[in-house]
Structure formats: structure tokens, C-alpha cells
Amino acid sequence: MTQGSSHVAHAASPHRVVVIVDENSNPFELGCATEIFGLRRPELGRDLYDFRLCSPEPRTLMRDGFFTLTGVTGLEAAESADTLIVPNRPDVEVPRRTAVLDAIRRAHARGARLVGFCSGAFTLAEAGVLDGRRATAHWQWADSFRARFPSVRLETDVLFVDDGDILTAAGSAAALDLGLHIVRRDHGAEVANSVSRRLVFAAHRDGGQRQFVERPVPEVPDESLAPVLAWAQEHLDAPVTVSDLAARASVSPATLHRRFHVQMGTTPLAWLTGERLALACRLIERGESRFETVARHSGLGTAANLRALMRRKIGLTPLEYRHRFGPGIGQEST
């Protein structure tokens, strides 16, 4: 989350998300966008987004001719998008249509949020909106991307990059991570958790986690971290340390670090801090106005530590977060 993010939770009408589908677009990323932004949310009692598809042609042949998409509106729908998701295709060396690139440039000029899934970073870079900006793309295409777009600050070993009004995801599954991150940015952690539960998908993987993890088929009994992670999530309010996690897993702290590096692409401390911060956000959204209490129940210790972590990781102070996502009750705390 960033402080300059688009806040849509209390808008008079739903935030409009438009996906441009072009020739040879990938169906999986289109499905990710539809699942996250396009479904009705009766469990929440409201729709989060107004979702549209558009295409430069009335008939669009999807990747490798799997199927043909028809019946969607033309590119004019992109002109009213609050968030515009750009085409991603496996043929990254083939130039995009001028009409598509022009639509992206106009959306950027009027302040719309732009999103690229996987090779969608190539589309954004070709439109010229990524010059001097941070972005990511699939690790297989990193060298090609750098050669074609040297002015883009490409980050190659992360799941996604949030650069404010332009967001990019590294690969197919990372599109789900970025989509949930956007929901969290717009509507808070509680709503994002509800969306992730419906997806049966991890509620939060930090964008800085590694994109590609070497994990050979094990020749020894399963060493999954799942049991210790589940235990830690049930004890976030306790002073759980990395040593405690290692003891729970019956391994040394050094071994635990190695397993986290291989299986999670992060460190035990970073994962534990992220889980505690997510819990703190949920507590604020549920109406807890005493930030010392939030800090204590989430295992972050003090309100000062809570404030520092939220400002650094989310871009909002606890008070700003409550004003944006909380129920707006109770006395203002600091």
C-alpha cells in the first residue's frame, strides 16, 4: 500500500476497472483480473468494482488460438477507466497496436492507475509510461526487457512492484498477488482477506518476495513450513521470536532460515513482521481505536513501533489508516 493510492471504498459509485484484451492475450491473467475485480461480492453486501473488458477489434483471438473473444466493447471503454489493466502476451518482441498504446498514454495523462500483469510490463514500457519508473516482469524476459527499455528501473527478483499509479506483476500467479494487493490498497486488509478466502489463495504475499524459488522434488520426508506458520499465526499476540519458531519446527535457527529462504523466498523475521502488521490493520478496521492495544495484540509491542512499521510498509500512519478503512468510531489516538 502507498499513501498516494486511490481510495475507492467509500466512493459514490464503484471504481471502474477496465482490461484491454488484444490479439494473443493470455487467458490466465484475464481470468485473474476477472476473479478479483469482476465478481459480485454478496458476502460483502456491495460490489467493489465496476469491471469491463474492451478490445481494439470485435473478435480477438486469444493466446495460441485457444479461443476467440467476442461481444466486448471497443477501446473507448478505456477512456473512462479509473484503473486500466493493459494487455499481456507471450510474443513480447511483437509491437503492440498503436491504438492500444495511445489509449494507455491517454489514461496515464489523465491520472488513471495502470496495471501490467507478467509481460504487460512490455506494453507499458512500449507506451513510454515506465521511463524512469520502477517495474518488474517475468524473470525469463528480464534480459530482453532491459535491452529494449534501458530507462526503466527493472526489479527482477520480486513478485510485484507498486510504484504508486503504475503497478506491475512478475508472472502469472503473481497477478493474483498484485490483484489482492490492489484490493487491500483500495478497501483494506479485511476486504482483501475476504476476497482471498473466496479464491482459496494466500491472503498476503509481500511484493518483495522472490519471484523464482529453486525447489527440487524432495527425496526426504516433507519439510513443509505449514505447521509452524499456522502455529505462529495463532500466537501473533505473544512475544514469538525466530528462535521460538525454530524450536517449534524442531530445527536450529540457521536451518529455519534456510527453509524459509527456499520455501518462502523471505526470512522468518520478515514473514513474522508482515503477519503482525496485517493483524494490526485488521484490528484497526474492526474498530480498535487504542493503538497501544493494537500494537500489543498484534505482537508489535508499542504504538511507536506500530506507527513506524505502518508508515514504512503501508505509507500510512495508524490514524490515517483508521480514517481510510476503519469504522470511524472512538477517540482519535496517536
Secondary structure, 3 states (H helix, E strand, C coil): CCCCCCCCCCCCCCEEEEEECCCCCCHHHHHHHHHHHHCCCCCCCCCCEEEEEECCCCEEECHHHCCEEECCECHHHHHHCCEEECCCCCCCCCCCCHHHHHHHHHHHHCCCEEEEECCHHHHHHHCCCCCCCEECCCHHHHHHHHHHCCCCEECCCCCEEECCCEEEECCCCHHHHHHHHHHHHHHCHHHHHHHHHHHCCCCCCCCCCCCCCCCCCCCCCCCCCHHHHHHHHHCCCCCCCHHHHHHHCCCCHHHHHHHHHHHCCCCHHHHHHHHHHHHHHHHHHCCCCCHHHHHHHCCCCCHHHHHHHHHHHCCCCHHHHHHHHCCCCCCCCC
